[in-house]
């Protein structure tokens, strides 16, 4: 079910045209989707305090409405393990255009997948699963199904990937938690189906999948230009 | 919307015939239906007069009996008025041949037609189309009768956004012996769309396979189409034009960039069990195969050949199409070996492909096909027949068809198609077994069964 807070998040991002990571994650979390423990720190002290709470090492990411693809701006630092390095990163990010704080987050282990959605002109909402991370458009290993997904769709999607063996446990490695991935994708598919009039596309990239669990490490929601018709 | 009167009309009005130019599209349609079809045809032109000795009516409302279908071939600006007369006169439906609508910037004019027809629940095909070819019933294609190539009557119905592609496909179906139940060119599809025809054809007893040529669906129409197709008990085949990888101009998200229009189209079709034909050869092969067989297979092939080279080539093609050619068990190989003639027993190979060699006779092929038909190691038999082998006769096609009839296992054949081998080919075709002029084509016929879900 759509919650009013979700619509508030989307409305607040109407000007920018897309939802920034911390807000996107809050929306996903409202829909019951798994996200890491994170803090949107506006001050360096806040960032340090949060790092102590979740425990080093942490990930730091720049928050700015001007920066849609953070890695292209060197706006993601992983494995920060002390206060000094964290403060330096905060200082560096604070000089970025549109700087609106820094996201500090627990490190999540696992294989990097992309789970995405787009509202297709001919077919309506569709869901994508692929090999994710920064190399997503190099590997181009992805598959698409029309939403809403059924459980068997998710299994067939995994099987369709060229790298499916990596998910299913390659050379003695444990398989990623496919049940958890299935739950995540089904919940995402329902959310996207409900939000189809408001969104143009969504990237959950990476979704970190380990034998234990699947967690959405980053998210980007692109709004439809005609979203104003909704509210 | 009831489409039946469009495809099985008893009376036809051809609106827009010329009194001076007998090559006018409306005159072509009038002439061919008058001379060659059982439908009663009435020419219409506001000036009245006579055509081929028949009275020309000034308006559709003057026609003395109820009109099942009107073919409208007047200038675009006049179409709304003519359409409105048809609706008022209680005509059963229309084919609007005229161009000059959305395709040339007059979407407004087209929207007018859509609104009028939908309000009246009036089925209209087109505009900007060739319309309907319903074998033995009616033909609204404005193509001179003597230049049309008509496939035999059969189980394939084809619906096409492009009239040209449809006519071309009819030529190809005809060449391959694929029979058709109906051909509809829907042009700009202002009123009657793919979905309407899909629903009609699912219930049409003459149609066994439903094929579409699609350039693009309207907003969310693809969704409705695949949902309906997934409920169809008959195989649905779609050929799509416009496969450019970067369908989406928005590069703001990776998903939009990875999921171009065609990738979405192709994968969603597969999700709902619609068979996508990626090109014309696939379309012909899939239509032929699925109008003969409604068998779903996983893809375990058994190959029988009279030449080692053909066997090797076909293994490559099968593998490239995701079909399996597993080595047969010793037991099966022995069963094959036991029944062949003494001349080939020692020189043939039985592992898969089965190479019966150039010394094989008809009985060897029949024996091998029978043994493989009875084996669970094989889901579909691929026969590579070389009519120039001295021991093979022209009866072999018919004899192998009997094997299929007796054993029930799908069997696809390659036979080089030249007139000299016609009798061998007909041995398959007349028994409704798919036969292709190329190895690739025969393999595609097997692939069709692997990709068809309702089978």
HADDOCK unambig.tbl for C-alpha pairs under 7 A between the chains (distance, minus, plus):
assign (segid A and resid 116 and name CA) (segid B and resid 255 and name CA) 5.43 0.50 0.50
assign (segid A and resid 117 and name CA) (segid B and resid 255 and name CA) 6.37 0.50 0.50
assign (segid A and resid 118 and name CA) (segid B and resid 255 and name CA) 6.72 0.50 0.50
assign (segid A and resid 118 and name CA) (segid B and resid 256 and name CA) 6.32 0.50 0.50
assign (segid A and resid 121 and name CA) (segid B and resid 219 and name CA) 5.18 0.50 0.50
assign (segid A and resid 121 and name CA) (segid B and resid 220 and name CA) 6.04 0.50 0.50
assign (segid A and resid 122 and name CA) (segid B and resid 217 and name CA) 5.68 0.50 0.50
assign (segid A and resid 122 and name CA) (segid B and resid 218 and name CA) 5.91 0.50 0.50
assign (segid A and resid 122 and name CA) (segid B and resid 219 and name CA) 4.87 0.50 0.50
assign (segid A and resid 122 and name CA) (segid B and resid 220 and name CA) 4.40 0.50 0.50
assign (segid A and resid 122 and name CA) (segid B and resid 221 and name CA) 5.74 0.50 0.50
assign (segid A and resid 122 and name CA) (segid B and resid 222 and name CA) 4.83 0.50 0.50
assign (segid A and resid 122 and name CA) (segid B and resid 223 and name CA) 6.58 0.50 0.50
assign (segid A and resid 123 and name CA) (segid B and resid 220 and name CA) 4.91 0.50 0.50
assign (segid A and resid 123 and name CA) (segid B and resid 221 and name CA) 6.81 0.50 0.50
assign (segid A and resid 123 and name CA) (segid B and resid 222 and name CA) 4.95 0.50 0.50
assign (segid A and resid 123 and name CA) (segid B and resid 223 and name CA) 4.37 0.50 0.50
assign (segid A and resid 124 and name CA) (segid B and resid 220 and name CA) 5.61 0.50 0.50
assign (segid A and resid 124 and name CA) (segid B and resid 223 and name CA) 6.72 0.50 0.50
assign (segid A and resid 128 and name CA) (segid B and resid 255 and name CA) 6.85 0.50 0.50
assign (segid A and resid 140 and name CA) (segid B and resid 258 and name CA) 6.71 0.50 0.50
assign (segid A and resid 144 and name CA) (segid B and resid 264 and name CA) 6.29 0.50 0.50
assign (segid A and resid 144 and name CA) (segid B and resid 267 and name CA) 6.03 0.50 0.50
assign (segid A and resid 145 and name CA) (segid B and resid 267 and name CA) 6.52 0.50 0.50
assign (segid A and resid 145 and name CA) (segid B and resid 268 and name CA) 5.51 0.50 0.50
assign (segid A and resid 145 and name CA) (segid B and resid 271 and name CA) 6.57 0.50 0.50
assign (segid A and resid 146 and name CA) (segid B and resid 268 and name CA) 5.92 0.50 0.50
assign (segid A and resid 201 and name CA) (segid B and resid 253 and name CA) 6.72 0.50 0.50
assign (segid A and resid 201 and name CA) (segid B and resid 255 and name CA) 6.90 0.50 0.50
assign (segid A and resid 201 and name CA) (segid B and resid 256 and name CA) 6.57 0.50 0.50
assign (segid A and resid 202 and name CA) (segid B and resid 253 and name CA) 6.95 0.50 0.50
assign (segid A and resid 202 and name CA) (segid B and resid 255 and name CA) 6.96 0.50 0.50
assign (segid A and resid 203 and name CA) (segid B and resid 253 and name CA) 6.36 0.50 0.50
assign (segid A and resid 203 and name CA) (segid B and resid 254 and name CA) 6.57 0.50 0.50
assign (segid A and resid 203 and name CA) (segid B and resid 255 and name CA) 6.10 0.50 0.50
